[in-house]
């Protein structure tokens, strides 16, 4: 009887060790995935910020130039604003769902890699 108790105790210890090892492995895999995604996101966020800054200055310059062409600087800003509103509407109506699906697939692929 004592042998069974000792065997059961040994089995419980091994199960506990297995559980601890599995939890630690999952934790390391999660840290690895988060680090991989973070290291990919930070340079991309920087590039998006630089592109957004360049586009902002280009849009302001275009608005001022259009304003001179149209005879009033306000008209230039209104024209550029209207163009962006129209572009946003077209994007939302035609490209939003496909882009959302594409980004979701890419994120899932990166997490399951």
C-alpha positions in Angstrom: 0.0 0.0 0.0 2.9 2.3 0.8 4.3 1.7 -2.6 1.1 3.0 -4.2 1.1 6.1 -2.0 4.7 6.8 -3.0 3.9 6.2 -6.7 0.9 8.5 -6.5 2.9 11.1 -4.7 5.7 10.9 -7.4 3.0 11.1 -10.1 1.5 14.2 -8.5 5.0 15.8 -8.3 5.6 15.1 -12.0 2.2 16.4 -13.0 2.9 19.6 -11.0 6.3 20.0 -12.6 4.8 19.4 -16.1 2.2 22.0 -15.4 4.8 24.5 -14.2 7.0 23.8 -17.2 4.0 24.2 -19.6 3.0 27.5 -18.0 6.5 28.8 -18.3 6.8 27.7 -21.9 3.5 29.5 -22.8 4.7 32.6 -21.0 8.0 32.5 -23.0 6.2 32.1 -26.2 3.9 35.0 -25.4 6.8 37.2 -24.6 8.5 36.2 -27.8 5.4 37.0 -29.9 4.9 40.4 -28.1 8.5 41.3 -28.6 8.4 40.3 -32.3 5.3 42.3 -32.9 6.6 45.3 -30.9 9.9 45.3 -32.8 7.9 45.3 -36.1 5.5 48.0 -35.0 7.9 50.6 -33.6 9.8 51.2 -36.9 6.5 51.1 -38.8 4.9 53.6 -36.5 7.9 55.9 -37.0 7.6 55.6 -40.8 3.9 56.3 -40.7 4.5 59.4 -38.6 7.1 60.7 -41.0 4.8 60.0 -44.0 1.9 61.7 -42.2 4.1 64.7 -41.4 5.3 65.0 -45.1 1.7 64.7 -46.3 0.6 67.4 -43.9 3.1 69.9 -45.2 2.3 68.9 -48.8 -1.4 69.4 -48.2 -0.8 72.8 -46.5 1.4 73.9 -49.5 -1.2 72.6 -52.0 -4.0 74.5 -50.1 -2.1 77.7 -50.1 -1.2 77.4 -53.8 -4.8 76.5 -54.7 -5.9 79.5 -52.6 -3.7 81.8 -54.7 -5.0 80.3 -57.9 -8.6 80.6 -56.8 -8.1 84.1 -55.5 -8.6 83.4 -51.8 -6.4 81.3 -49.5 -9.5 80.0 -47.7 -10.9 78.5 -50.9 -7.7 76.5 -51.2 -8.1 75.0 -47.8 -11.7 74.3 -48.4 -10.9 72.6 -51.7 -8.2 70.4 -50.1 -10.5 69.6 -47.2 -13.4 68.7 -49.5 -11.0 66.4 -51.5 -9.9 64.6 -48.3 -13.6 64.3 -47.2 -14.4 62.7 -50.6 -11.4 60.5 -50.4 -12.4 59.3 -46.9 -15.9 58.6 -48.0 -14.7 56.5 -51.0 -12.3 54.7 -48.9 -14.9 53.9 -46.2 -17.4 52.7 -48.8 -15.2 50.6 -51.0 -11.9 49.6 -49.2 -12.6 49.5 -45.5 -13.7 45.9 -45.1 -11.0 44.4 -47.4 -8.3 46.4 -45.6 -9.7 45.3 -42.2 -9.7 41.7 -43.3 -6.1 42.0 -44.6 -4.8 43.5 -41.4 -6.6 40.9 -39.3 -5.1 38.0 -41.3 -1.7 39.5 -41.1 -2.0 39.9 -37.3 -3.3 36.3 -36.9 -0.5 35.0 -39.1 2.1 36.9 -37.1 0.7 35.6 -33.8 0.5 32.0 -34.9 3.9 31.9 -36.6 
